[in-house]
């Protein structure tokens, strides 16, 4: 079948929350835990508190009926998570060690997506896509991941990479181009699968 294992957007999952609330919650947690945790770190929390914050955000999201009430028309899903996260920080979740009650206004506040959260989310997309490129490269025995990682993320020149890979600079340029093209496809696929809007 041409259907993918993932729904086409996170909103497909959320619309199905009534039929499969546990499955919907698990998918949301899997895709968004790391960006929420990273957002907490950007806000100055310790690693332990950022982890605790993420846990409480997803406890809140898991409250009965929460995903069913999340309405696509009120903004991007990431905006909703930012609103929940800010609500918990503001309500001193650390003292309570439990999810603070969420008021209805949180859904209205979801339209404004925090820039820091978007940055954390984007970094997570790139990291997961790079991991996928590495897995593909290992499986197919191609140097695309090593070439892309060395050139774009480590800032190494073609001549050094060629020495590492035991090939010509011309080959390295080709590997970087092909790897970058594939990485772009993986990033677009990830975004399509995890969010209704980029």
Secondary structure as the mmCIF struct_conf table of DSSP 4:
data_model
#
loop_
_struct_conf.conf_type_id
_struct_conf.id
_struct_conf.beg_label_comp_id
_struct_conf.beg_label_asym_id
_struct_conf.beg_label_seq_id
_struct_conf.end_label_comp_id
_struct_conf.end_label_asym_id
_struct_conf.end_label_seq_id
BEND BEND1 UNK A 5 UNK A 6
BEND BEND2 UNK A 8 UNK A 9
HELX_RH_AL_P HELX_RH_AL_P1 UNK A 10 UNK A 15
TURN_TY1_P TURN_TY1_P1 UNK A 16 UNK A 19
HELX_RH_AL_P HELX_RH_AL_P2 UNK A 21 UNK A 42
TURN_TY1_P TURN_TY1_P2 UNK A 43 UNK A 44
HELX_RH_AL_P HELX_RH_AL_P3 UNK A 47 UNK A 61
TURN_TY1_P TURN_TY1_P3 UNK A 62 UNK A 62
BEND BEND3 UNK A 63 UNK A 63
TURN_TY1_P TURN_TY1_P4 UNK A 64 UNK A 65
HELX_RH_AL_P HELX_RH_AL_P4 UNK A 66 UNK A 69
HELX_RH_3T_P HELX_RH_3T_P1 UNK A 72 UNK A 74
HELX_RH_AL_P HELX_RH_AL_P5 UNK A 77 UNK A 90
TURN_TY1_P TURN_TY1_P5 UNK A 91 UNK A 92
HELX_RH_AL_P HELX_RH_AL_P6 UNK A 93 UNK A 96
TURN_TY1_P TURN_TY1_P6 UNK A 97 UNK A 97
BEND BEND4 UNK A 98 UNK A 98
HELX_LH_PP_P HELX_LH_PP_P1 UNK A 99 UNK A 103
TURN_TY1_P TURN_TY1_P7 UNK A 104 UNK A 104
HELX_RH_AL_P HELX_RH_AL_P7 UNK A 105 UNK A 109
TURN_TY1_P TURN_TY1_P8 UNK A 110 UNK A 111
BEND BEND5 UNK A 112 UNK A 112
HELX_RH_AL_P HELX_RH_AL_P8 UNK A 115 UNK A 140
TURN_TY1_P TURN_TY1_P9 UNK A 141 UNK A 141
BEND BEND6 UNK A 143 UNK A 143
HELX_RH_AL_P HELX_RH_AL_P9 UNK A 144 UNK A 148
HELX_RH_PI_P HELX_RH_PI_P1 UNK A 149 UNK A 153
BEND BEND7 UNK A 154 UNK A 154
HELX_RH_AL_P HELX_RH_AL_P10 UNK A 158 UNK A 165
TURN_TY1_P TURN_TY1_P10 UNK A 166 UNK A 166
BEND BEND8 UNK A 167 UNK A 167
HELX_RH_AL_P HELX_RH_AL_P11 UNK A 169 UNK A 194
BEND BEND9 UNK A 196 UNK A 196
#
